Amino acid sequence: SQVTDEMQLQKLDIFVPLADINNYLKLTEAAGRICVSQWAGPCRLGCLFNHGDHVVAVNDLQPQGVEEA
């Protein structure tokens, strides 16, 4: 929420096993975007996501909502 210039944002390709996504990642919709609301993965995975990160594509598809993501 503190970034006012989108040029400061960085897009990353992250590969995470589906089981880890299902177990540790929580998404929500905010302002028409899919956002990370929680990442509670184990230490071995590191901090892959931060609260407020935007999900723009999943397997090269652009989901229209949390359910599609």
SVG drawing of the C-alpha trace seen along z (x, -y; Angstrom):
<svg xmlns="http://www.w3.org/2000/svg" viewBox="-14 -7 29 39">
<polyline fill="none" stroke="black" stroke-width="0.4" points="0.0,0.0 3.0,-2.3 4.1,-1.9 2.7,-4.8 4.7,-4.2 4.1,-0.8 7.6,-1.0 8.9,-0.2 7.1,3.2 8.8,6.4 7.2,9.4 8.5,12.8 7.9,16.3 7.5,18.6 7.2,22.3 5.4,23.8 4.1,27.4 0.3,27.5 0.2,29.2 2.2,26.2 -0.2,23.7 -3.2,25.6 -1.7,25.9 0.0,22.6 -1.3,19.9 -4.5,17.8 -5.7,15.4 -8.3,12.7 -9.7,10.1 -9.0,6.5 -9.7,3.6 -10.4,6.1 -7.1,7.8 -6.1,11.2 -3.9,10.6 -2.0,12.7 -3.6,12.5 -1.4,15.1 1.6,17.3 2.3,19.7 4.8,22.0 7.5,23.9 11.0,22.4 12.4,24.7 10.4,22.9 11.3,19.4 9.1,16.4 7.8,16.8 4.9,14.4 4.2,11.3 0.9,9.9 -0.6,7.8 1.4,9.4 -0.7,9.5 -1.3,12.7 -1.4,11.8 -1.1,15.3 -1.3,19.0 0.3,21.3 0.4,18.5 -3.4,17.9 -4.8,14.7 -7.5,15.7 -10.5,13.5 -11.0,14.3 -9.7,16.1 -11.6,19.3 -9.9,19.4 -6.5,18.8"/>
</svg>
